[in-house]
Amino acid sequence: MKLRCVFDVERNKELKDKYEKICDDLRKRFHAKSLYDVRKQVFEEYYVMPSYARNTHTGKIKDGVKLSELEVSMICDGGYSHFGGSSAINNGTFRVVIYTD
């Protein structure tokens, strides 16, 4: 899935409310203070490769954990404050590219 830039999300009140609700629901669902804390609970493997203007997050979701591509991207990024990117899940493995600049 294509990830939306934070500026696009914040311009659209309905979309911003939806994204905030997803973040809140993830924290509540996994009893975590932050989305970064959720990583330990839902990812069996997790790696991040920084490069120019982007971070590429890869790993494996633990068996039995159901997450959408948007949820995985929010967990990797700690929210949705980025300049876009992409997210994909394939048989429990994921690849999230977050544009940082």
C-alpha positions, 0 to 999 in steps of 0.5 A: 500500500502507498503511505500518505504524507503527514501533511496530507493526513493532517489537512483532512480531518476525517483521515487524521481522526481515523489515523489517530484512532488506529494509533490509539487502538494499537496502543490499547490492544497491546497495552503499550505506552507507545507504538515503539513498545508494540514492536516487541510484542508483535514482531518475531524479527525486526530490522531497520536499514537507514539510507538517504531520505528513507528507512526500510523496515523489514521483519516477520509478524508473530504467528496469530497476530493480525495487522494491516499494512497501515498498522505495521507501518505505524508500528515501525514509524511510531505513528504516521509523521513521515513523508510517505512511503510504502508498506507490504505484508506477504505471508507474515513477513513485511517490508515498510519504506518510510520517506524521511526527507 
